[in-house]
Amino acid sequence: MEHTSQYAWIIPFVPLPVPMLIGVGLLLFPMAIKKLRRMWAFHSVLLLSIVMIFSIDLAIEQINSSSIYQYVWSWIINTDFSLELGCLVDPLTSIMSILITTVGIMVLIYSDNYMSHDQGYLRFFAYMSFFSTSMLGLVTSSNLIQIYIFWELVGMCSYLLIGFWFTRPVAANACQKAFITNRVGDFGLLLGILGFYWITGSFEFGDLFEIFNNLIYKNEVNFVFVTVCAVLLFAGAVAKSAQFPLHVWLPDAMEGPTPISALIHAATMVAAGIFLVARLLPLFIVIPYIMNFISSIGMITVFLGATLALAQKDIKRSLAYSTMSQLGYMMLALGMGSYQTALFHLITHAYSKALLFLGSGSVIHSMETVVGYSPDKSQNMVLMGGLTKHVPITKTAFFLGTLSLCGIPPLACFWSKDEILNDSWLYSPIFAIIACLTAGLTAFYMFRIYLLTFEGHLNVHFQNYSGKKNTPFSSISLWGKGSSKPINKNFCLLTLLTMNNASFFSKKTYRIDENIRKITRPFITITHFCNKNIYSYPYESDNTMLFPLLVLVLFTLFVGSIGIPFNQERMDINILSKWLSPSINLLHQNSNNSMDWYEFAKDAIFSVSIAYFGIFIASFLYKPVYSSLQNLNLINSFVKTGPKRILWDKIINVIYDWSYNRAYIDVFYATSLTGSIRGLAELTYFFDRWIIDAITNGVGVISFFVGEGIKYVGGGRISSYLFLYLFYVSIFLLIYYFLNL
C-alpha cells in the first residue's frame, strides 16, 4: 500500500493532457479537432476516473494505517532562502480529492449533453479539465507558496468559466465581479503568507506549525502582528468561500452554465476556503481570538445567506445563497474547533448541492423548450410549476436533495448538520439559537424552491408563456427560434414513443449555429385531453443528464453513513473519525460528539422538528392546494385592520425587500466603494489634467513667448552683448553690496 502513496504526486497532472491537446489541436488541426469534439468528453471522464480510483485507494490506505505521507523536492536553493515543491497526502487531501473527482465526473457526463449544442463545447471541456488540475494541485500542496500558485489558477479558471458566455454583458460583468472580489481576499492571503514566513522562516506546513507553536509557548511573538497576519490569511478563505462581507460575487456567478455552478460553486471551488482554514487550523487554534473571529464570520454568513434566499425568484441564485449559508455552517464548525464535523458537512453538502444544481439545470433545460432561451423566464421559479408529471425523474432527485439539505433523516445532510447544531450548543447558546433558526429558514426556502418549481397547474402557466389561449404552439428550438410550422399530432406521438431512446454519451448531432447557445431541435407536445389543439410541454432530459442525477441521489442517500457510529456506546467512533484520526491527533483534539444514542435522539428530534416546522410554513404559503394569495389572506384575517394590520404589512414588506434586494449590501458597495473609487479617479484625472499637465504646458508656453521676445533683442554685434553682460553684472554686484551693508 505504501507504493500507492509514493505516486500521489501525479494526481494533479492526470487531467492535464485534455486541455493541452485541445489547445494544441485547435492551433494545428482546428477542423479535425472540431469534427471529433464529442470524443473529448470521454477522455475527460476517463482521466478523472483514474484520479478517482487512485484517491479512493489512498483513502482506504489511510483508514487502515492512519498515516500521513509527504514528499518534497527542492526547487530554489540559496544560502538564506530555500523553496521546495511537494505533495502532502493526509485525510484532508484524500477527502477533497474524492469530492473533486466524483462530483467532477458526474458534471462532465452531464455536460456532454447539456453543452452539446454550444459552439464553445471544446473550450468548455478544456476549462473544466484545467480547473480539475488546478484544484487537485491545491489540495495536494505541501506548503503555502504552492497553495497560493494553485489558488490563483483556480481563480483564473473560475473567471473563465463564469464568463464562458462572454458575449452576454451580464456574464462578462459577473466574471469581472468575481475576479475583483476574489483579488481582495487573495491580496490579504499573500500578505498573510509573507507575514508568517517573516515570523517562522518557513512555508512548509509541518515546519510552520512546529516553529510557530514553539514561539507561542515561549511568548516570543508579537500577538497583535500575529493576529493581523492570521486575519489576512483568513481573508483569502472569506473571498473564495463567499463568506460575509466578500460573498457578493457568488449569486452573480450563476450566469455561467449550470454544470459550472454544480462543480465550482457548490462542491469544489467554494470549498477551497474551507479547505484552507482546515489545513491551517493547527496555526489558528493557538492564536487568541482568531477562532472566535472565524466562528463569528461563519455565524453571520449562515444567517445572512438564509435570509437572502427567502425571496429570490431565480432558481440558481436561490441555490447560490443556500450554498453561502451552508458554507457558513462549515466555517462556524471550524471556528468552534469541530474539525471532523466541518469536513463531514463539507462532504454531505457537496453531493446534495451538486444534485440540486444539476436538477435545476435539467429544469432550465426543459423550460427553455417552451419559453425560448431567456434566463429571466427559464430560471424564474414564479413562472414555473406543474413540472411533476413531465420531469418525474428530475423532480424525484430534486426532492431528495431538498430533503437532505433541510436536514431530514436519514439523508446525508441530517447527520452533519445535526452535529454542528449540537456542537454550537456547547460553544455558545447565542450561536446555537441562530444556527437552529437558520435550520428552520433553510427548510422553508428549500421547500419554497421545490413547490414553486414542481407543484401547481401546468396548463395555466403555459398559457401565460405563449401569450395565447387554445391555440397551437409553433416549433421553438431549445436555444432560439426554430421552425414556424405547427407541430402535428403524428409527430407528437412519435416523439413521445422515442423520447427515452438516448445513449449514455449522446450520439445526437445538433446543428451548431454561429450564435452562442442555439440549436434547432423540436420539443415534445401532447394533446390536452380530447382537445384538438396541441400544447407544448417540457420533457424529461436525456439519459446522459439523468444518469449523474441518479448517481448523486445514491450519494445523497448513503454518504451520511460514514458519520453514523458503529460503536453502540460512543457516538464519536465511526468511519469518518477513523479516517481523520491522524489529523485529529495532530490537532490534539477529540470529537465533541461523545454521547450516547439517547442524547443523540433527543437532539435529533429537536433539529428535525425545526426543519419540519419550516417545511410546514412553506407548504402552507406555497403549496397549490390553495393559492398563496388565499393563504396570505387567511393569515391576514387573524390580523384585523388597525395598527396590528399596518405593523404586519410593514414586517412582511421589510423582510421581502431585505431578501430580494440582497440586504442592500450590493447597493452599499456600489455607492460607497465603487462610487468613491470612481470619484477619486475623477479627482485624480482633474488634478493630472489641470494641474500637472497645466504646469508642464505652462512652462512650455512661457518658454515659447520668452524666446520669441528675446530673439528680437539680439542684433549680432559682440560689443552690444559685452555691454549688456557688464550691465547686468554691475546690477547684481550693487544688489549684493546693499544687501550686505
Secondary structure by P-SEA (a helix, b strand, c coil): caaaaaacccccccaaaaaaaaaaaaaccaaaaaaaccaaaaaaaaaaaaaaaaaaaaaaaaaacbbbbbbbbbccccccbbbbbbccccaaaaaaaaaaaaaaaaaaaaaccccccccaaaaaaaaaaaaaaaaaaaaacccaaaaaaaaaaaaaaaaaaaacccccaaaaaaaaaaaaaaaaaaaaaaaaaaaaaaacccccaaaaaaaaaaaaaaccccaaaaaaaaaaaaaaaaaaaccccccccccccccccaaaaaccccccccaaaaaaaaaaaaaaaaccaaaaaaaaaaaaaaaaaaaaacccccaaaaaaaaaaaaaaaaaaaaaacaaaaaaaaaaaaaaaaaaaaaaaaaaaaaaaaacccccccccccccccccccccaaaaaaaaaaaaaaaccccccaaaaaaaaaaaaaaccaaaaaaaaaaaaaaaaaaaaaaaacccccaaaaaaaaaccccccccccccccccccccccaaaaaaaaaccccccccccccccccccccccbbbbbbbbcccccbbbbbbbbccaaaaaaaaaaaaaaacccccccccccccccccaaaaaaaaaaaaacccccccccaaaaaaaaaaaaaaaaaaaaaaaacccccccaaaaaaaaaaaccccaaaaaaaaaaaaaaaaaaaccaaaaaaaacaaaaaaaaaaaaaaaaaccaaaaaaaaaaaaaaaaaaaaaaccccaaaaaaaaaaaaaaaaaaaaaaac
